[in-house]
């Protein structure tokens, strides 16, 4: 049986790239919702800003977990 192509290196980079898609979309949705709510009611911007940062921190924690698991379970093909 002939081998036509070989994959060299770690699949962790591919895994983290796929894991970063979700948090990237999530951060965009959180800030889009904040901008839209501020445009509708500008007086509530000070009250909703802490929730934006909490949401941002939780979403970024998912991205950090993705890169950590990528290093932990770094597999070679």
C-alpha positions as CSV (number, residue, x, y, z in Angstrom):
1,X,0.0,0.0,0.0
2,X,1.4,3.4,-1.0
3,X,1.4,6.4,1.2
4,X,0.6,9.5,-0.9
5,X,0.6,12.2,1.8
6,X,1.9,12.4,5.4
7,X,0.8,14.7,8.1
8,X,3.7,16.0,10.2
9,X,3.5,17.8,13.5
10,X,0.9,18.1,16.2
11,X,-2.8,18.2,15.8
12,X,-3.1,20.5,18.9
13,X,-2.8,23.6,16.7
14,X,-5.7,22.4,14.5
15,X,-7.8,21.6,17.7
16,X,-7.1,25.0,19.2
17,X,-8.0,26.7,16.0
18,X,-11.3,25.0,16.0
19,X,-11.8,25.6,19.7
20,X,-11.2,29.4,19.2
21,X,-14.1,29.8,16.7
22,X,-16.8,29.5,19.4
23,X,-15.4,32.1,21.8
24,X,-14.6,34.4,18.9
25,X,-18.3,34.3,17.9
26,X,-19.4,34.6,21.5
27,X,-17.4,37.7,22.2
28,X,-18.8,39.3,19.1
29,X,-22.3,38.5,20.2
30,X,-21.8,39.9,23.7
31,X,-20.4,43.2,22.5
32,X,-23.0,43.5,19.7
33,X,-25.8,43.0,22.3
34,X,-24.2,45.6,24.5
35,X,-24.0,48.1,21.7
36,X,-27.5,47.5,20.6
37,X,-28.9,47.8,24.2
38,X,-26.9,51.0,24.7
39,X,-28.3,52.4,21.5
40,X,-31.8,51.7,22.6
41,X,-31.4,53.0,26.2
42,X,-28.3,55.1,26.6
43,X,-29.0,55.7,30.3
44,X,-28.6,52.0,31.1
45,X,-25.1,51.7,29.7
46,X,-23.5,52.1,33.2
47,X,-25.7,49.4,34.6
48,X,-25.1,46.8,31.9
49,X,-21.3,47.3,31.4
50,X,-20.3,45.0,34.3
51,X,-22.3,42.2,32.8
52,X,-20.5,42.7,29.5
53,X,-17.2,42.2,31.2
54,X,-18.4,39.2,33.1
55,X,-19.7,37.6,29.9
56,X,-16.4,38.5,28.1
57,X,-14.4,36.9,30.9
58,X,-16.4,33.7,30.9
59,X,-16.2,33.3,27.2
60,X,-12.4,33.9,27.2
61,X,-12.1,31.3,29.9
62,X,-13.5,28.8,27.4
63,X,-10.8,29.9,24.9
64,X,-8.1,29.4,27.6
65,X,-9.4,26.0,28.4
66,X,-9.3,25.1,24.7
67,X,-5.6,26.0,24.5
68,X,-4.8,24.3,27.8
69,X,-6.4,21.1,26.7
70,X,-4.7,21.4,23.3
71,X,-1.3,21.3,25.1
72,X,-2.4,18.6,27.5
73,X,-3.7,16.3,24.9
74,X,-1.2,17.1,22.2
75,X,-1.4,14.2,19.8
76,X,0.7,13.3,16.9
77,X,-0.6,11.7,13.8
